[in-house]
Amino acid sequence: MANALRLWGLRAIVTGAASGIGEAIVRTLIKHGAEVLAVDSANSDIDRHFNSVRGVHGAVVDINAPDVATQMAKMASTELGVVDIVVCNFNLYADAPISDGDEESLNQMVSRKTKLVEDITEHLLPLMKSSPAGRVIVLGFNRSVFSQDGSESYAKSEVAIAELTSGLAADTAQHGINVNYIQLGAIMTPESRRVFNNDKALRDFCIERSAAKRLGEPVDIAKVALFLATDDSVFVSGTGIAVDGGTAGK
């Protein structure tokens, strides 16, 4: 992994790109030579956020629009032509952190993310088929989405993302495309900061349950996304990598 430009000539699309994990991934991919279509909502300032960064195209997309996948595919076709790397980073939160037993909130969030990932992958597939290095990277749910007593729901969300990824990997393998996911621990993003400011007990719980005894940073996720985007992961597909600092022993 010594080549500083090992993504040179590759084209990527990253959602949720204006801040937090998405922004860290965009800046990491650019640093290593990729050209990136950075997508986010209208209130994110994404169309101006990367103005001074060469190789980044900012694009506004409403992920709640019924034709969001069609919009993204059209933008990707116009700005990039061929797409090599797709990073599905959807920062979905419920009105309040999800506790175990709140099946309705959990199912709504998981269903929403599943549909977004499936639709966008399907619509971008024609642009990826000619790529020599097709990669789809799915970001799981931040631990701050779940309450202190929501560990079971958090585990269920990982199972759902794992099943989604495995299915997509099987469907796209014939085109030489790898699909993997990153299972997030408690990562300090603008949204999770808001949650932790309102619930310091949850913040302390997340720190204590991590063997690293700290919250993760967006760059911790970006480094793993870089690995999954490169040829270093050429024989890795349908699987996940937990980026959570490890689990503290009991």
N, C-alpha and C positions, 0 to 999 in steps of 0.2 A: 504493500500500500504506500510505496514511496513516491509515486507519480503525483505531483501536485495538480496536474491537469487531466486526471483520468476520466473526466466526463466531457472532455473537449469534443465539440461537434454534436453533442447530444442535446435534445430539446425536451424540456420538462414542463408540466403544468402542476401548480401547487395551489390548493384551495385554503381558505382561511389564512391568507398569506400576509396580512398587513401587520400582524403583531404576534407575540408569543412564539409558540412552536412553529407555526407556519412561516413567520418571518425568519426565524433562525434557519429553517430548512432552505428557504430561498437563498439566503446569503451564503450558506454552505455550498449549495449546488453551484452557484455563480462562481464562488472562489475556486472551484475545481473545474471550471471551464464550460459548464452547461449554459444554455440559453433558456430562460424561464418565463412562462406566462403566469404571473402572480394574480390570483383571483380572490376577491373578497367583496363584501357588501358595500352599498353606496355610502354609508356613514363611516366607512373605515378609512377614507381618503386614499384608497389603494391606487387610484389613477394618478396620484401625485407622489405617493409615498416613496417610490423607488426612482424618481426622476433623475437623480444623480448617479444611479447605479447602471453601468453599461451592461446590456444583455438581458435586462428585465423589462417585460411589458406588463404594466398594470391594467387590470380589467375589472369592471364592476359587474357583478352578477348577484341576483337575489336568489338565494338557495331555496326560498319558499315559493318561487315561481313554478308553475306546472311544467314549463318548458326549459327548466334550468339546464338539463343535460344537453338539449339541442343548442341552447345558447353557448354553452362552453365548447361544444364540438365545433361550432361555427367560428368562434373566436380563435380556437386552437388551429383550425385549418388556415385562417387568414394570417395569423401572426407567426405560426411555426411550420405549417405544412405537415411534416411527419412529427409524430409524438413518440418519444422513447420512454419517458418516465412520467407516471401519474402518481401524485401524492394526494390521497384523500384525507384531508384534515378538516373535519367538521366539528366545530366547537359547540356541541349541543349540551345544554343544561336544562334541568327542570326548574320550576319556580322555587323549589327548596331542595336541599340535598336529599337524595333518595334513601329511605330506610328499608331494611328487610321487611317484606310483607306488602310493600307498596308496588304490587305487580303492575298496576295500570300505568304508573309513571315510567317504570322500567321498560315495559313492553312498548310504550309509545316512543321512547327515545331510541330503543334498539331498532324498532321497525323503521323509524325515520332515517337513521343512519344506514341501515341495510338498503333501503330503497335508493337513497342518494348514491351510494357506492355502486350498486348494481346498474342503475340507469346511466351514470356517468361512464362507467367502464364499457358498457354496451355501445354508447354513442361515440366513444373515443376509439373503440377497437378498429374501425376502418383506417384510422390514422396511425395505428400502432403495428398493423400487420406487416408493413414493410420495414419496420425497425429491426436492426440487427441485435438490439439489446433491450427488448421491451420489459419494462418493470412497472408493476402496480404496488404501491405501498399504502396500506390502510392504517390509520391511527385509531387506536382504541379510545376508551373513555378515561379522562383524567380522574384520579382517585377523589378529587374534590367534588366530583359530581354526586358522590355518595356520602351519607352521614356516617357518624362514628359507628353506629350500629347497622351499617349497610354493607358489611363485608360479604354477605351471601349474595346480595344483589350485584355487587362489584364482580364477584366470581362468575355469576350468570352472564353478565355482560361480556366477559372475556370468552366464555363458551360460544356465545352468539357470534362474536367477531371471528373466532377461530373457524366456526362452521362456514361463515360467509366466505372467508379467505380460501378455505380448502375447496369450496365449490367453484369459486372463480378461477383458482389455479388449475383445476381439472378442465374447465371449459376453455381456457385460453392457451393451454400447453401446446396444442397443435400449431399455434402461431409463434411458438418460441418465446412466449411471454411468461415471466415469473410473477407471482402474486404472493405477497407476505404481509404480515401485520406487526405493528409495534404495540405491545401492551404497556400502557403508561402507568407509572406509579403516581405519586402526588407531585405534580410539576407546577412550579410557580409561574403562572401566566397572569395576564391582567384580570381575567375572569376568576381564576382560583384565588388571587389576592383579595378580591372583593369578598369571596366566600369565607376565606380564612379571617379576614378582618371582622366579619360578623360572627364567626364561630371559632374562637381561638382554641377551644378544646379540641375541635376537629383538626386544626393545624398541628397541635401538640401530639395528638394521637397518630397522625400520619408520620410525623418525625420519629416518634418512639417505635412505631412498627417497622421502620426501615433499619436494616443493619448498618446502613451508612450514617444514620442519625442526622439526616438533613432532608430538605425538600429538593427535588430535582430542578434543574434549569432547562430551558428550551434547547440550549446547545447540547445537552446530554442526549436528547432525542435526535437532534439534527445529525450527530455523528453516526448514530445507528442507521438513520435514513440514508446517509451517504454510502455506507457499506452495502445496503440493500439495493442502491441505485447503480452500483458498479459491477464490473465483471467478477469482483471478488465473491459475489453471491450467485454466480452463474448456475450452481447446482443446488440452490436453496429455493424452494417454492412450496406454497401451501402451509407455511408454518409461521410461528410468531417468536418474537424476542421480547422478553420482559425487561423494561428499563425502569427499575423501581428501587435501586440501591440495595436489593436483597431484602429478605424478610428476617427480622430479628428473631433469634431463638427464644424459646419460652423457658 
